[in-house]
Amino acid sequence: MVIIERYNFGILLKSINIASLIFSGMYDQILIIDFGSQYTQLIARRIREFNVYCEIHPYNKVPEITQNIKGIILSGSPFSVLDSSSPILEAKSFSQYCPVLGICYGAQMIAHQYGGNVEKSDKREYGRALISIIGSDPIFHDISVESEVWMSHGDSIKQLPEKSELLAKTNSIPVAAYKMADNLHPMYGMQFHPEVTHSKDGAKMLENYLFAICHAKAEWTPNAFIESSVKEIQQTLENKKVILGLSGGVDSSVAAFLIHRAIGDKLTSIFIDNGLLRKNEFDSVLKTYQGLGLNVHGVRAEDEFLNALDGISEPEEKRKIIGRTFIEVFEKKAKEIEGADFLAQGTIYPDVIESAGTGGPAATIKSHHNVGGLPEKMNLKIIEPLRLLFKDEVRKVGKALNIPKEILGRHPFPGPGLAIRTIGEISREKLDILKEADHIYIEGLKRHKLYDEVWQAGAIILPIKTVGVMGDERTYEYVVALRAVNSVDGMTADWSLLPHTFLQEISNKIINEVKGVNRVVYDISSKPPATIEWE
C-alpha cells in the first residue's frame, strides 16, 4: 500500500520505495535491477507466477540489500557494456548477499567486469536460437541438452573470465550461459532471455534459479496479499475515513472491496460519469455496486469534462485535463463527506511502469490520469493498495475476495475512457457515434461467446471521413476501427484472431445502424510496437 501527500514524479518514485517497505519484511523477495530492457517487466511477471515476491528498481536507485532478498537479477538493456556512458553497477558486490543472475546485458556486464572478452557481434542476433547445455548445473535441472531460446543482443561474450564455468553455447556464439563461483554466492549469466515465452524452457530455468539456487519460499499468494494488506490498511488508517474513486473497472473495484474488508463503512466510493464511459455504463455499473453492499455515490459530470476537453486533440493534454477535472469534481463531492482524509485509487504496477518508468533508463510511454498529470497539491492523501500488482494478480485477489465474475471478467478500460478512443478533437456527435458502434461490438462479442476469449476490446473513431455509397447516394462519413487483443498483464499484447464471419457481421451492423459511419476496419497490430490504445 502507498500513501502520498503530494503527487509529482519525484513523489511517485518515492511512493514505490514506501510500498517496498511494507512487503519487504513479509516475504522472500527477488530484486530485479533494471537497465532499461523492454523485457524487464516480463521477468517480474514470470517470477510472480511462481508465487515469489519481486520488485523492479532502476540501476541508479538500488535499495538496501536486506536478508529477505534471496536473489538479484540484472536485466537486459538497449546499451552496450563497451560504451563509456552505459549504466554500470559493480556486480561482485551483490554476490556477497545472494545469488545473482545476469540476463543478456547483465551477463555481459558481469563478464566484462571480471576480465572476460565482450565484443560487438558481427551481426545483431535477434530471434530463436538453439543452445547446447554443457554439464549438469542445477539451473538447467530437468531441461533437455538442447533447448530453444530467444536472443536479442548486439554484443557477445567471446571469452569468459577466469574462475568461470561454461554452461551453454550455440552454433553462432561461444558463450550462451555461464557460472562464476569465486564469491560467497554464485553468479550466473545468460546471453538469451529466459523470461520471454519464445524461450521454451525459460520458465523452468527461472524456477530452478528461484528454488534450487536462491532457495526462495513461494509465499506471494492472493490470500497472503489480502491478509497483509488488510492489516496494513487498518494500522495505517486507524479510524480515518477513505473516499475511493470508482471507475467501473476491475482495478478500482478490487481496491474498493479490499479496503472495505479492512475498514467497512468508513469507505465511501464515488463513481463519476465523465461522459466518456460506454453506452449505459454509468447506470448499470452503479446499480451493480450498490447491490453488493458498497456505499457508492454517483455523480453526473458529463458537461464539466466535455467542456474542458473542447478543442483539445493532443492525447497527453486530454489525459491531464481529465485528471484535473476528475479531481475537481471528486473534491467537490468529497467535501460533502465529513471526516475523510484519504483518497483511494486502483493504480496497478503497469500504470506506474508506463507512466514514469522505474526511474532508470527506460522511457515514459504515456501518463495515466490516476498516476500522472494531477495537481501538485491535493486536499486528500492518496492510498493505492494495488500499486505493486499486475492485472492478472489483481483478478486473482478479486477472486479470493469473492467479487462477482461480472465485475472481475470485465475487460480493462482506460482511465481517460473514450477520450483516447476518439482520435483528435472530441465532440458530442463523435462520442455518440463511438458509443453506439462500441456497444454493437461488445454486445456482439458477448453474444458470440467471444468476450471472454479476448483480453480487451473496443472501438475507435478516427478523425477522418471517407467516401462511401449507400443506396444511390454518395456518403462522406467517419471510419470506425475495431481493436481486440490477447494479453496477460497489458505489458505486451497480440491482436486477437476473431472469426471473419463475426467481423463481417459487426461491420455490417455498425454501418447499417450507426448514422455517420460508412467504413469499419480491424486493427491487426501487436504491442510492441503498437500500444493497445490508439492514444
TORDO-729455 format. One line per 4 residues: number of its first residue (from 1); for each residue y, x, z of C-alpha. Coordinates in Angstrom, 2 decimals, always signed. Layout:
NUM = Y/X/Z ~ ...
This chain:
1 = +0.00/+0.00/+0.00 ~ +3.50/+1.19/-0.77 ~ +6.81/+0.31/+0.82 ~ +10.04/+1.23/-0.94
5 = +13.60/+0.61/+0.15 ~ +15.36/+1.84/-2.98 ~ +13.96/+1.66/-6.45 ~ +14.65/+4.53/-8.76
9 = +12.41/+7.10/-10.37 ~ +12.77/+9.56/-7.50 ~ +11.64/+6.95/-5.04 ~ +8.94/+5.85/-7.46
13 = +7.33/+9.27/-7.27 ~ +7.78/+9.36/-3.54 ~ +6.08/+6.00/-3.24 ~ +2.93/+7.40/-4.82
17 = +2.81/+10.02/-2.07 ~ +3.24/+7.35/+0.60 ~ +0.36/+5.43/-0.92 ~ -1.73/+8.57/-0.88
21 = -1.24/+8.97/+2.85 ~ -2.67/+5.55/+3.55 ~ -6.01/+6.20/+1.89 ~ -6.19/+9.98/+2.23
25 = -7.78/+9.90/+5.66 ~ -10.12/+6.99/+4.99 ~ -12.29/+8.10/+2.09 ~ -13.74/+11.19/+0.47
29 = -11.39/+11.99/-2.36 ~ -11.26/+13.85/-5.66 ~ -7.88/+15.31/-6.55 ~ -7.03/+15.29/-10.26
33 = -4.26/+17.67/-11.25 ~ -2.51/+16.51/-14.40 ~ -1.33/+18.98/-17.02 ~ -0.33/+16.26/-19.49
37 = -3.60/+15.29/-21.16 ~ -3.85/+11.88/-22.83 ~ -7.26/+11.59/-21.16 ~ -6.24/+12.26/-17.54
41 = -6.32/+8.58/-16.59 ~ -9.81/+8.29/-18.05 ~ -11.03/+10.98/-15.65 ~ -9.82/+8.84/-12.76
45 = -11.45/+5.74/-14.23 ~ -14.83/+7.44/-14.59 ~ -14.74/+8.80/-11.04 ~ -13.86/+5.44/-9.53
49 = -16.75/+3.85/-11.42 ~ -18.95/+5.84/-9.03 ~ -17.07/+4.32/-6.05 ~ -15.40/+7.63/-5.22
53 = -11.67/+7.53/-4.50 ~ -9.41/+9.79/-6.56 ~ -5.74/+10.31/-7.25 ~ -3.76/+11.87/-10.09
57 = -0.98/+14.28/-9.16 ~ +1.19/+16.38/-11.51 ~ +0.62/+20.12/-11.58 ~ +4.09/+20.70/-10.10
61 = +3.62/+18.28/-7.19 ~ +0.21/+19.14/-5.79 ~ -0.30/+17.59/-2.33 ~ -1.64/+19.38/+0.71
65 = -5.39/+20.00/+0.40 ~ -6.96/+18.08/+3.30 ~ -10.54/+18.14/+4.48 ~ -11.41/+14.82/+2.85
69 = -10.63/+16.24/-0.62 ~ -14.12/+17.11/-1.80 ~ -13.31/+18.31/-5.30 ~ -10.41/+19.24/-7.57
73 = -10.32/+18.57/-11.31 ~ -7.87/+20.37/-13.59 ~ -7.10/+18.16/-16.60 ~ -6.63/+18.98/-20.24
77 = -3.20/+19.48/-21.76 ~ -1.36/+19.50/-25.10 ~ -0.15/+23.01/-24.15 ~ -1.78/+26.39/-24.69
81 = -2.50/+28.84/-21.87 ~ -1.31/+31.54/-24.26 ~ +2.27/+30.22/-24.22 ~ +4.59/+31.54/-21.53
85 = +6.13/+28.10/-20.98 ~ +2.82/+26.31/-20.35 ~ +2.12/+24.62/-16.99 ~ +0.14/+27.04/-14.83
89 = -1.47/+26.94/-11.36 ~ -3.45/+29.61/-9.55 ~ -6.92/+28.06/-9.84 ~ -8.55/+30.54/-7.47
93 = -6.52/+29.19/-4.55 ~ -8.25/+25.80/-4.87 ~ -11.83/+27.06/-4.77 ~ -11.43/+28.19/-1.15
97 = -11.23/+24.50/-0.22 ~ -13.73/+22.74/-2.51 ~ -15.48/+22.95/-5.90 ~ -13.19/+22.99/-8.94
101 = -13.82/+21.55/-12.40 ~ -11.57/+22.58/-15.27 ~ -11.65/+20.36/-18.36 ~ -10.51/+21.78/-21.71
105 = -7.09/+23.31/-20.86 ~ -8.20/+23.52/-17.21 ~ -11.29/+25.50/-18.25 ~ -9.20/+27.81/-20.43
109 = -6.68/+28.37/-17.64 ~ -9.37/+29.43/-15.17 ~ -10.99/+31.80/-17.66 ~ -7.63/+33.26/-18.70
113 = -6.55/+33.90/-15.09 ~ -9.79/+35.70/-14.31 ~ -9.57/+38.09/-17.26 ~ -11.52/+36.18/-19.87
117 = -10.50/+36.13/-23.51 ~ -8.84/+32.93/-24.73 ~ -7.71/+32.86/-28.36 ~ -6.28/+30.44/-30.85
121 = -9.11/+28.74/-32.72 ~ -9.42/+29.43/-36.42 ~ -9.07/+25.67/-36.84 ~ -8.38/+22.87/-34.39
125 = -11.67/+21.46/-33.09 ~ -11.46/+17.70/-32.67 ~ -14.31/+15.24/-32.59 ~ -18.01/+15.17/-31.89
129 = -19.97/+18.36/-31.28 ~ -23.46/+19.20/-30.06 ~ -23.68/+21.50/-27.05 ~ -26.76/+23.56/-26.21
133 = -27.29/+23.78/-22.45 ~ -28.37/+27.13/-21.05 ~ -30.17/+27.43/-17.72 ~ -30.57/+24.68/-15.11
137 = -27.34/+24.31/-13.18 ~ -27.03/+21.14/-11.02 ~ -24.03/+19.95/-13.03 ~ -26.37/+19.41/-16.00
141 = -29.23/+17.88/-14.00 ~ -31.16/+15.19/-15.92 ~ -29.32/+15.98/-19.16 ~ -31.20/+16.98/-22.29
145 = -30.94/+20.53/-23.58 ~ -28.77/+19.32/-26.45 ~ -26.04/+16.74/-25.80 ~ -23.29/+15.23/-27.95
149 = -19.78/+15.75/-26.55 ~ -16.15/+15.21/-27.61 ~ -13.99/+18.24/-28.40 ~ -10.18/+18.26/-28.57
153 = -8.67/+21.75/-28.40 ~ -6.71/+24.33/-30.33 ~ -7.73/+27.34/-28.19 ~ -11.22/+28.64/-27.47
157 = -12.74/+30.82/-24.77 ~ -14.15/+33.72/-26.74 ~ -15.37/+35.78/-23.79 ~ -15.97/+34.84/-20.16
161 = -14.63/+36.80/-17.19 ~ -16.91/+38.92/-15.04 ~ -18.97/+37.15/-12.35 ~ -19.25/+34.05/-14.51
165 = -22.29/+32.33/-15.96 ~ -22.52/+30.73/-19.39 ~ -23.88/+27.17/-19.10 ~ -23.45/+25.75/-22.61
169 = -22.38/+26.67/-26.13 ~ -22.13/+25.12/-29.59 ~ -22.69/+26.41/-33.10 ~ -18.96/+26.93/-33.54
173 = -17.79/+28.15/-30.10 ~ -19.48/+30.69/-27.81 ~ -18.39/+29.01/-24.55 ~ -18.66/+25.23/-24.12
177 = -19.26/+25.31/-20.35 ~ -19.42/+27.96/-17.65 ~ -19.54/+28.55/-13.90 ~ -17.77/+31.03/-11.64
181 = -19.05/+31.58/-8.11 ~ -17.12/+34.52/-6.69 ~ -15.28/+32.41/-4.09 ~ -16.28/+30.07/-1.26
185 = -16.87/+27.21/-3.70 ~ -17.88/+27.27/-7.38 ~ -15.50/+26.71/-10.27 ~ -16.78/+25.02/-13.42
189 = -15.20/+24.93/-16.85 ~ -15.95/+22.50/-19.68 ~ -14.36/+23.06/-23.08 ~ -15.15/+19.44/-24.01
193 = -14.10/+16.11/-22.46 ~ -16.88/+14.54/-20.34 ~ -14.60/+11.62/-19.39 ~ -14.50/+10.01/-22.85
197 = -17.24/+7.65/-23.96 ~ -17.92/+9.79/-27.05 ~ -19.47/+12.39/-24.72 ~ -22.87/+10.70/-24.44
201 = -23.89/+12.33/-21.15 ~ -20.35/+12.84/-19.87 ~ -20.62/+10.21/-17.13 ~ -23.80/+11.84/-15.83
205 = -22.08/+15.24/-15.78 ~ -19.23/+13.82/-13.72 ~ -21.74/+12.07/-11.44 ~ -23.51/+15.40/-10.88
209 = -20.19/+17.06/-10.10 ~ -19.26/+14.36/-7.58 ~ -22.52/+14.14/-5.68 ~ -24.58/+17.29/-6.36
213 = -21.68/+19.76/-6.36 ~ -18.94/+18.13/-4.23 ~ -21.25/+16.01/-2.01 ~ -18.71/+13.17/-2.06
217 = -19.56/+9.81/-0.50 ~ -19.40/+6.62/-2.59 ~ -17.15/+4.68/-0.21 ~ -14.43/+3.31/-2.51
221 = -15.62/-0.30/-2.88 ~ -13.71/-3.60/-3.21 ~ -14.68/-4.67/+0.31 ~ -13.66/-1.31/+1.76
225 = -10.32/-1.54/-0.04 ~ -9.74/-5.08/+1.26 ~ -10.62/-4.13/+4.83 ~ -8.36/-1.07/+4.92
229 = -5.51/-2.81/+3.07 ~ -5.54/-5.88/+5.31 ~ -5.46/-3.67/+8.39 ~ -2.61/-1.56/+6.98
233 = -0.61/-4.64/+5.94 ~ -0.99/-6.14/+9.41 ~ +0.03/-2.92/+11.16 ~ +2.96/-2.25/+8.85
237 = +4.42/-5.72/+8.65 ~ +3.62/-6.78/+12.20 ~ +5.14/-10.29/+12.37 ~ +7.52/-9.90/+9.44
241 = +7.67/-12.42/+6.60 ~ +6.89/-11.49/+3.00 ~ +8.03/-13.04/-0.25 ~ +5.95/-12.44/-3.36
245 = +6.96/-12.92/-6.96 ~ +4.04/-14.58/-8.72 ~ +3.75/-14.20/-12.47 ~ +0.67/-16.32/-13.07
249 = -1.37/-13.25/-13.95 ~ -4.32/-11.56/-12.28 ~ -2.38/-8.75/-10.55 ~ +0.18/-10.82/-8.69
253 = -2.46/-13.43/-7.84 ~ -4.77/-10.87/-6.25 ~ -1.82/-9.34/-4.40 ~ -0.94/-12.80/-3.07
257 = -4.45/-13.57/-1.84 ~ -4.80/-10.10/-0.28 ~ -1.52/-10.38/+1.63 ~ -2.28/-13.99/+2.56
261 = -5.56/-12.85/+4.10 ~ -3.61/-10.35/+6.21 ~ -0.65/-12.47/+7.36 ~ -1.44/-16.06/+6.37
265 = +1.53/-18.42/+6.24 ~ +4.01/-15.59/+6.76 ~ +3.68/-15.10/+2.99 ~ +5.84/-17.26/+0.73
269 = +5.33/-16.94/-3.03 ~ +7.92/-17.69/-5.68 ~ +6.91/-18.49/-9.25 ~ +9.82/-18.28/-11.70
273 = +9.93/-19.99/-15.06 ~ +11.87/-17.48/-17.14 ~ +11.43/-19.39/-20.37 ~ +9.18/-16.59/-21.62
277 = +5.86/-17.95/-20.39 ~ +3.22/-19.51/-22.62 ~ +3.32/-23.18/-23.53 ~ +2.95/-25.42/-20.44
281 = +2.05/-22.35/-18.34 ~ +4.60/-22.88/-15.59 ~ +3.40/-26.35/-14.60 ~ -0.33/-25.64/-14.93
285 = -0.28/-22.36/-13.00 ~ +1.97/-23.76/-10.26 ~ -0.44/-26.64/-9.75 ~ -3.40/-24.21/-9.53
289 = -1.71/-22.03/-6.91 ~ -0.71/-24.95/-4.73 ~ -4.23/-26.31/-4.89 ~ -5.59/-23.04/-3.48
293 = -3.58/-23.17/-0.27 ~ -0.83/-20.70/-1.16 ~ +2.72/-21.59/-0.19 ~ +4.36/-21.43/-3.62
297 = +7.90/-22.37/-4.62 ~ +8.51/-22.99/-8.34 ~ +11.92/-22.10/-9.79 ~ +13.07/-23.13/-13.25
301 = +15.45/-20.48/-14.57 ~ +14.99/-20.53/-18.33 ~ +18.71/-20.72/-19.07 ~ +19.58/-17.70/-16.90
305 = +17.07/-15.46/-18.68 ~ +17.68/-16.60/-22.24 ~ +21.46/-16.43/-21.85 ~ +21.16/-12.88/-20.52
309 = +18.93/-11.92/-23.46 ~ +21.17/-13.46/-26.10 ~ +21.84/-10.96/-28.89 ~ +19.59/-8.24/-27.41
313 = +16.99/-6.68/-29.73 ~ +16.21/-3.26/-28.18 ~ +12.84/-3.51/-26.31 ~ +13.75/-1.37/-23.29
317 = +17.01/-3.23/-22.85 ~ +15.10/-6.52/-22.90 ~ +12.81/-5.27/-20.15 ~ +15.68/-4.10/-17.97
321 = +17.62/-7.34/-18.43 ~ +14.54/-9.35/-17.47 ~ +14.04/-7.13/-14.43 ~ +17.62/-7.55/-13.29
325 = +17.67/-11.28/-13.92 ~ +14.36/-11.70/-12.12 ~ +15.77/-10.01/-9.03 ~ +18.97/-12.08/-9.18
329 = +17.07/-15.35/-9.45 ~ +14.49/-14.21/-6.94 ~ +17.04/-13.11/-4.34 ~ +18.93/-16.37/-4.70
333 = +15.75/-18.29/-3.90 ~ +14.71/-15.77/-1.24 ~ +17.88/-16.44/+0.75 ~ +16.55/-19.92/+1.40
337 = +13.58/-18.38/+3.24 ~ +14.75/-17.24/+6.64 ~ +13.50/-14.03/+8.20 ~ +11.96/-12.47/+5.08
341 = +12.20/-8.66/+4.97 ~ +9.69/-7.72/+2.30 ~ +9.18/-8.39/-1.40 ~ +5.58/-8.04/-2.63
345 = +4.69/-7.15/-6.23 ~ +1.47/-6.90/-8.20 ~ +2.18/-3.42/-9.58 ~ -1.03/-1.58/-10.53
349 = -1.82/+2.04/-11.39 ~ -1.41/+1.82/-15.21 ~ +2.07/+0.30/-14.63 ~ +3.02/+3.36/-12.62
353 = +1.46/+5.81/-15.05 ~ +3.03/+4.27/-18.17 ~ +6.39/+3.65/-16.57 ~ +7.10/+7.08/-15.12
357 = +4.03/+9.19/-15.72 ~ +2.71/+11.13/-12.75 ~ +5.76/+13.37/-12.72 ~ +4.06/+16.00/-14.82
361 = +4.48/+16.88/-18.48 ~ +3.28/+13.51/-19.78 ~ +5.94/+11.40/-21.46 ~ +7.15/+8.00/-20.33
365 = +5.75/+5.33/-22.68 ~ +7.63/+2.26/-21.52 ~ +9.13/+0.65/-18.47 ~ +7.74/-2.46/-16.82
369 = +10.10/-4.91/-15.21 ~ +8.29/-4.60/-11.89 ~ +8.48/-0.81/-11.68 ~ +11.47/+0.26/-13.72
373 = +14.96/-0.80/-14.68 ~ +15.67/-2.64/-11.44 ~ +18.89/-2.37/-9.44 ~ +19.08/+0.76/-7.33
377 = +19.73/-1.18/-4.12 ~ +17.95/-4.33/-3.06 ~ +18.14/-6.52/-0.01 ~ +14.37/-6.59/+0.39
381 = +11.92/-3.74/+0.92 ~ +9.05/-3.66/-1.55 ~ +5.35/-3.73/-0.78 ~ +2.81/-3.03/-3.54
385 = -0.75/-3.32/-2.18 ~ -2.47/-2.84/-5.57 ~ -0.46/+0.16/-6.73 ~ -3.44/+2.52/-6.77
389 = -5.87/+0.19/-8.57 ~ -6.80/-0.07/-12.22 ~ -7.06/-3.52/-13.82 ~ -10.83/-3.84/-13.56
393 = -10.66/-2.75/-9.91 ~ -8.09/-5.49/-9.29 ~ -10.50/-8.05/-10.71 ~ -13.32/-6.73/-8.51
397 = -11.09/-7.03/-5.45 ~ -10.17/-10.55/-6.54 ~ -13.83/-11.47/-6.86 ~ -14.50/-10.11/-3.36
401 = -11.60/-12.28/-2.15 ~ -13.33/-15.33/-3.74 ~ -10.45/-16.04/-6.12 ~ -11.48/-18.65/-8.72
405 = -12.64/-17.43/-12.11 ~ -9.95/-19.47/-13.87 ~ -7.40/-17.05/-12.36 ~ -9.39/-13.80/-12.46
409 = -10.53/-14.45/-16.02 ~ -7.00/-14.80/-17.38 ~ -6.01/-12.28/-19.99 ~ -3.39/-9.73/-18.93
413 = +0.10/-10.95/-19.80 ~ +3.12/-8.63/-19.95 ~ +5.74/-8.92/-17.23 ~ +8.54/-9.46/-19.80
417 = +6.42/-12.23/-21.30 ~ +7.11/-13.48/-24.79 ~ +10.34/-11.46/-24.91 ~ +8.36/-8.46/-26.13
421 = +6.25/-10.60/-28.44 ~ +9.42/-11.87/-30.10 ~ +10.34/-8.79/-32.09 ~ +14.07/-8.30/-32.37
425 = +16.59/-10.80/-31.05 ~ +15.31/-13.77/-29.05 ~ +16.28/-17.33/-29.87 ~ +15.01/-20.65/-28.58
429 = +13.87/-21.50/-32.10 ~ +11.70/-18.39/-32.36 ~ +10.35/-18.87/-28.82 ~ +9.36/-22.45/-29.63
433 = +7.58/-21.30/-32.78 ~ +5.81/-18.49/-30.92 ~ +4.69/-20.74/-28.05 ~ +3.12/-23.22/-30.46
437 = +1.38/-20.52/-32.53 ~ +0.16/-18.71/-29.41 ~ -1.14/-21.98/-27.93 ~ -3.18/-22.71/-31.06
441 = -4.58/-19.15/-31.00 ~ -5.52/-19.03/-27.31 ~ -6.98/-22.54/-27.24 ~ -8.96/-21.66/-30.37
445 = -10.42/-18.59/-28.64 ~ -11.48/-20.76/-25.71 ~ -12.91/-23.50/-27.91 ~ -14.99/-20.99/-29.88
449 = -16.08/-19.24/-26.65 ~ -14.35/-16.03/-27.73 ~ -11.73/-15.90/-24.95 ~ -14.00/-14.05/-22.51
453 = -15.19/-11.74/-25.27 ~ -11.78/-10.07/-25.65 ~ -9.68/-8.35/-23.00 ~ -6.28/-9.55/-24.14
457 = -4.98/-11.71/-26.97 ~ -1.65/-13.13/-28.03 ~ +0.61/-13.99/-30.93 ~ +3.73/-12.10/-32.01
461 = +6.59/-13.45/-34.11 ~ +8.12/-10.89/-36.47 ~ +11.85/-10.56/-37.27 ~ +11.28/-11.12/-40.97
465 = +10.77/-14.09/-43.24 ~ +8.56/-14.09/-46.32 ~ +8.26/-16.22/-49.41 ~ +5.61/-18.91/-49.43
469 = +4.64/-22.07/-51.23 ~ +3.86/-25.37/-49.53 ~ +3.09/-28.20/-51.89 ~ +5.52/-27.88/-54.77
473 = +8.22/-26.27/-52.66 ~ +9.16/-22.64/-52.14 ~ +9.45/-21.64/-48.47 ~ +11.07/-18.73/-46.71
477 = +9.71/-18.67/-43.17 ~ +8.55/-16.43/-40.31 ~ +5.46/-14.24/-40.08 ~ +3.20/-14.51/-37.02
481 = +0.87/-11.64/-36.11 ~ -2.26/-12.20/-34.04 ~ -3.42/-9.47/-31.64 ~ -6.75/-9.22/-29.77
485 = -8.08/-6.07/-28.10 ~ -11.04/-4.92/-26.06 ~ -10.36/-2.60/-23.14 ~ -11.37/-1.76/-19.58
489 = -8.05/-0.95/-17.94 ~ -5.43/-1.11/-20.68 ~ -5.03/+2.66/-20.92 ~ -6.97/+2.65/-24.20
493 = -7.97/-0.32/-26.37 ~ -9.80/-1.16/-29.57 ~ -8.90/-4.12/-31.77 ~ -11.37/-7.00/-31.48
497 = -13.61/-7.78/-34.43 ~ -13.06/-11.56/-34.43 ~ -15.05/-13.59/-36.99 ~ -13.31/-14.04/-40.33
501 = -14.05/-17.76/-40.27 ~ -12.27/-18.06/-36.91 ~ -9.21/-16.15/-38.11 ~ -9.13/-18.30/-41.25
505 = -9.24/-21.48/-39.17 ~ -6.47/-20.33/-36.79 ~ -4.28/-19.10/-39.64 ~ -4.55/-22.41/-41.46
509 = -3.91/-24.39/-38.29 ~ -0.79/-22.37/-37.38 ~ +0.67/-22.60/-40.89 ~ -0.06/-26.31/-41.17
513 = +1.07/-27.34/-37.69 ~ +3.85/-24.92/-36.70 ~ +7.04/-25.58/-38.59 ~ +8.76/-22.33/-39.51
517 = +5.65/-20.18/-40.20 ~ +4.16/-19.57/-43.64 ~ +2.21/-16.35/-43.08 ~ -0.26/-15.13/-40.43
521 = -1.56/-11.54/-40.17 ~ -4.10/-9.87/-37.86 ~ -3.35/-6.55/-36.11 ~ -6.22/-4.06/-36.51
525 = -4.65/-1.02/-34.81 ~ -6.08/+0.55/-31.66 ~ -4.46/+2.20/-28.63 ~ -3.77/+5.04/-29.15
529 = -1.92/+5.48/-31.43 ~ -0.54/+1.94/-31.20 ~ +0.11/+0.11/-27.93 ~ -1.34/-3.27/-27.02
533 = +2.07/-4.94/-27.09 ~ +4.36/-4.55/-30.09 ~ +7.42/-3.72/-27.96
